[in-house]
Amino acid sequence: MATDLTERVQEIAEARDVAESEILEQALERGVEDLWIDLVLSRYVNDEIDRETAIDLVGRDRVKRAERELQVVEDDVQWGLSA
């Protein structure tokens, strides 16, 4: 796994003609951003924060998508219980 990751970082760095450290920095930033979004949406769907706070933190589109996904899961559960 580590070898694959190292090779990928090297290949990306070469393709973009930048230092490997820059690729690692960008990867860390993207990863932290994704984890932050997941945390905020999780708190929202678990009623730990309100809708407006979630929208302020991650944007309306992401909150709406999370609501649609939650509704689909709830619909599937209801369908399964009624079968």
Number of C-alpha atoms within 10 A of each C-alpha: 6 7 8 9 10 13 12 14 19 17 13 15 17 12 9 11 9 12 13 18 12 12 17 14 11 12 13 12 12 12 12 12 13 11 12 14 18 14 11 19 24 15 15 20 16 10 10 12 14 12 17 12 12 21 17 10 15 16 13 14 10 15 22 13 12 17 15 12 12 13 12 12 12 12 12 12 11 11 10 9 8 7 5
